[in-house]
Amino acid sequence: MTIKDKIYGNIRIEEPILLELLKSPSILRLKNISQFGIPDKYYHFKNFSRYEHSVGVMILLKKLGATLEEQIAGLLHDVSVLTFSHIVDWVFANGREGIEDYHDTIHEKFIKKTEIPKILKKFKFSLERILNEENFSLLENKIPDLCADRVDYSFREFKDWLNPKIVNSCIKELVNYNGEIVFNNRKDAFDFAVNFLELQTKHWGGQEAIIRYHLFSKALKIALDEKILLEKDFYKDELFILNKFENAQDQRIKEIFKILKKKKIKKKKNDSGQKIIKKFRYVNPKVISNGKLVRLSKLNSEFTKIINKHKEKNKKGLVV
């Protein structure tokens, strides 16, 4: 199978287990799950799918020389993402407080109910090892370090709208240094890290995103309260839920959809509502400097100031 990826180009996949997983219902379901949570018709940025991202993570791991086991884990890392992605955190968990990890809490339980364990067993891979992210330092790493998950979704937004010209250079200078994703030079590390912060402030933690997340999650809660939707529906995909959701006759939901279809939503002047703070994401990459790993902030004193500037903006949140 040859995958044509907009970030990494044409990649040949020949490993039988990857080929079987790529055709499995649980992976294909991700084609109808929007990365940004809210479908395009109600959002201000054009989405890519969780499938595209998951395949991208697998490819990036492959390019970095990760084991086949880690590539499998990369492909499967978002399988448990429910319909509308992180919007679910705002409906069933604590997304309004900046905590967006609901799918991580159900990951093991979700996968065990799918066809994936049988596929892994068929090819003699351990489900327990695949489910334990601590085994895969290239795939997942805590902020402020780089990881394949964080790097891939950033590249896709850089390419789509923010700064496409830096993507190829950054890819070339990413290396696997004893199980860590690091940069070969400070310039590309700086370009990546600064643009990552721009994604945080202009998109993920931006006013428009917060308002749309607030409104869309509010509509979903109404639909759940009125039994228009059931919690189990979120284990399917967007097409299934939207068909039920958009046909609802509830006037409150219709009004919310009407607002969400606007290209830009104005914030109401209201200081008495609920304050929402989006999860703050940033990276402070390690860079190979004179044969050693050094944080970008140690090599560039201005970068710490840039981080703090964006962090302060995020702390202000938004009253809705």
C-alpha positions in Angstrom: 0.0 0.0 0.0 1.3 3.5 -0.9 0.0 6.3 1.3 0.0 9.8 -0.2 0.4 12.1 2.8 0.3 15.9 2.4 3.1 16.2 5.0 5.5 13.3 4.3 4.8 12.5 0.7 4.4 9.0 -0.7 5.1 6.3 1.9 5.1 2.6 1.1 3.6 0.4 3.8 4.4 -3.3 3.5 4.1 -4.6 7.1 1.2 -7.1 7.1 -0.1 -6.0 10.6 -0.1 -2.3 9.6 -2.0 -3.2 6.4 -4.6 -5.1 8.3 -5.0 -2.4 11.0 -5.4 0.3 8.3 -8.4 -1.7 6.9 -10.0 -2.3 10.3 -13.3 -0.7 11.2 -11.9 1.0 14.3 -9.2 2.8 12.3 -11.5 3.6 9.3 -14.1 5.1 11.8 -11.6 7.9 12.4 -12.1 9.2 8.8 -15.3 10.6 10.1 -14.0 12.2 13.3 -12.8 15.8 13.0 -9.5 16.7 14.5 -10.7 20.0 15.9 -13.8 18.5 17.4 -16.4 20.6 15.6 -17.3 19.7 12.0 -16.3 22.2 9.2 -19.7 23.6 8.7 -19.7 24.9 12.3 -16.1 25.8 12.7 -13.8 28.6 11.6 -10.9 26.4 10.5 -11.0 23.6 8.0 -10.5 20.2 9.7 -8.4 17.2 8.9 -9.5 13.9 10.2 -8.3 11.9 13.2 -7.5 9.1 10.6 -5.2 11.4 8.7 -3.5 12.4 11.9 -3.2 8.8 13.2 -1.7 7.6 9.9 0.6 10.7 10.0 1.9 9.8 13.4 2.6 6.2 12.3 4.5 7.5 9.2 6.5 10.0 11.3 7.5 7.3 13.7 8.6 5.1 10.7 10.7 8.0 9.4 12.3 8.4 12.8 13.3 4.7 12.9 10.8 3.6 15.5 10.2 -0.1 16.1 7.2 -1.7 14.3 5.6 -2.0 17.7 5.8 1.8 18.3 4.4 2.4 14.8 1.4 0.2 15.7 0.9 2.1 18.9 1.1 5.4 17.0 -1.6 4.3 14.5 -3.8 3.2 17.4 -3.2 6.1 19.8 -6.4 8.0 18.8 -8.7 5.0 18.2 -10.6 5.8 21.4 -11.3 9.4 20.4 -15.1 9.8 20.5 -17.2 11.7 18.1 -16.4 15.5 18.1 -12.9 14.8 19.7 -12.1 17.1 22.6 -15.7 18.5 22.6 -16.5 15.4 24.5 -14.3 16.7 27.3 -16.6 19.7 27.6 -19.7 17.4 27.7 -18.6 14.5 29.9 -15.5 15.8 31.7 -13.5 18.9 32.6 -12.7 20.5 29.3 -13.9 23.9 30.5 -11.1 23.9 33.0 -8.5 23.2 30.4 -8.4 19.4 31.0 -8.8 17.5 27.7 -7.9 13.9 28.2 -11.2 12.0 28.3 -10.3 9.6 25.5 -7.1 8.7 27.4 -9.2 7.6 30.4 -11.3 5.2 28.2 -8.5 4.1 25.8 -7.9 0.6 27.2 -11.6 -0.2 27.7 -12.5 1.1 24.2 -9.8 -0.9 22.4 -10.6 -4.2 24.2 -14.1 -4.0 22.8 -12.9 -3.8 19.2 -11.4 -6.1 16.6 -7.9 -4.8 17.4 -6.9 -7.3 20.1 -7.5 -10.2 17.7 -5.4 -8.5 15.0 -2.5 -7.9 17.5 -2.7 -11.5 18.7 -2.7 -12.8 15.2 0.6 -11.1 14.5 2.0 -11.9 18.0 2.0 -8.4 19.4 1.2 -7.8 23.1 -2.0 -5.7 23.7 -0.7 -4.7 27.1 2.5 -3.4 25.8 0.8 -1.5 23.0 -1.6 0.1 25.5 1.2 1.3 27.8 2.4 4.6 26.3 5.4 4.6 28.7 6.9 2.0 26.4 7.0 4.5 23.5 9.0 7.7 24.2 8.8 8.8 20.5 5.1 8.5 20.3 4.1 10.3 23.6 6.0 12.6 25.9 4.9 15.2 28.4 5.0 19.0 27.6 7.4 20.7 26.9 9.1 17.8 25.0 8.4 16.8 21.5 6.5 13.7 20.6 5.2 12.2 17.3 1.6 13.0 18.3 2.3 16.7 19.1 4.6 17.2 16.1 2.3 15.7 13.5 -0.9 17.7 14.3 1.2 20.8 14.4 2.8 20.1 11.0 -0.7 19.7 9.5 -1.9 23.1 10.8 1.4 24.7 9.7 0.8 23.3 6.2 -2.9 24.2 6.0 -2.8 27.8 7.1 -0.2 29.1 9.6 3.3 28.7 8.0 3.7 26.1 5.4 7.2 27.2 4.3 8.8 25.8 7.5 7.4 22.3 7.4 9.9 20.6 5.1 12.9 22.1 6.8 11.6 21.1 10.3 11.0 17.6 9.1 14.5 17.2 7.8 16.0 18.5 11.1 14.0 16.2 13.4 16.0 13.3 14.7 15.6 10.3 17.0 18.3 10.8 19.7 18.3 7.8 22.0 14.6 7.5 22.0 13.8 11.3 22.1 12.6 13.5 19.2 14.9 16.5 19.1 16.1 19.1 16.6 19.5 19.1 14.8 19.7 22.9 15.0 18.3 25.8 17.0 16.8 27.7 14.0 14.4 25.0 13.1 13.7 24.2 16.7 12.8 27.9 17.2 10.7 28.1 14.1 8.7 25.0 15.2 8.3 26.1 18.8 7.3 29.7 18.1 4.7 28.6 15.5 3.4 26.0 17.9 2.7 28.8 20.3 0.9 30.7 17.5 -1.4 27.7 17.1 -2.1 27.8 20.8 -3.0 31.5 20.9 -4.5 32.0 17.4 -6.4 28.8 17.3 -6.6 26.2 20.1 -6.9 28.8 22.9 -8.3 31.6 20.8 -11.5 33.5 21.5 -13.3 32.1 18.4 -12.5 28.5 19.3 -13.6 28.9 22.9 -16.9 30.4 21.9 -17.6 27.7 19.4 -16.6 24.9 21.8 -18.9 26.5 24.4 -21.9 26.7 22.1 -21.4 23.3 20.4 -21.0 21.5 23.7 -24.1 23.4 25.0 -26.1 22.1 22.1 -24.9 18.6 22.7 -25.9 18.8 26.4 -29.3 19.9 25.4 -29.6 17.0 23.0 -28.5 14.5 25.7 -30.9 16.0 28.3 -33.8 15.7 25.8 -32.7 12.1 24.8 -32.2 13.3 21.2 -28.7 11.8 21.6 -27.5 9.0 23.9 -24.0 8.7 25.4 -23.4 5.5 23.4 -23.9 7.5 20.2 -20.6 9.2 20.7 -18.8 5.8 20.2 -19.9 5.9 16.5 -18.9 8.8 14.2 -19.9 12.3 13.2 -22.1 11.3 10.3 -24.3 9.1 12.6 -24.6 11.8 15.3 -25.1 14.7 13.0 -28.0 13.0 11.2 -29.8 12.8 14.6 -28.5 16.1 16.0 -29.2 18.3 13.0 -32.7 17.0 12.5 -33.7 17.8 16.1 -36.7 20.1 16.4 -35.5 21.7 19.6 -35.5 25.5 19.0 -32.5 26.0 21.3 -30.3 23.7 19.3 -31.5 25.3 16.0 -30.5 28.7 17.3 -27.1 27.5 18.3 -26.5 26.0 14.9 -27.6 29.2 13.3 -24.9 31.1 15.2 -22.2 28.5 14.6 -22.7 28.7 10.8 -21.5 32.3 10.9 -17.9 32.9 9.7 -17.1 34.9 12.8 -18.9 35.0 16.1 -18.8 38.2 18.2 -18.2 37.9 21.9 -21.0 39.2 24.0 -20.1 42.0 26.4 -20.7 40.0 29.6 -18.5 39.9 32.7 -20.9 37.8 34.8 -20.8 34.5 32.9 -18.6 31.5 33.2 -14.8 31.9 32.7 -13.4 29.3 30.4 -9.6 28.6 30.1 -8.4 26.3 27.3 -5.7 23.8 27.9 -2.3 25.6 27.4 0.0 23.7 25.0 3.6 24.7 24.3 6.9 23.0 23.5 10.5 23.8 24.5 12.4 21.4 22.2 15.7 19.8 23.0 18.4 20.7 20.4 21.7 18.9 19.6 24.4 21.4 20.5 28.1 20.4 20.5 27.1 16.8 20.9 24.8 17.4 23.8 21.0 17.9 24.3 20.1 21.5 25.3 16.7 23.1 25.7 15.9 25.7 23.2 15.2 28.2 26.0 18.9 27.7 27.2 20.1 28.5 23.7 17.7 31.4 23.0 16.9 33.6 26.0 14.1 35.4 24.1 12.2 32.1 23.7 11.3 32.0 27.5 9.8 35.5 27.2 7.8 34.4 24.2 6.4 31.4 26.2 5.5 33.6 29.1 3.7 36.1 26.9 1.5 33.4 25.4 0.9 31.8 28.8 -0.3 35.1 30.2 -2.8 35.5 27.3 -4.1 32.0 27.9 -4.6 32.6 31.6 -7.0 35.4 30.9 -9.5 32.9 29.5 -12.8 34.1 28.2 -16.1 34.8 30.0 -19.1 33.3 28.1 
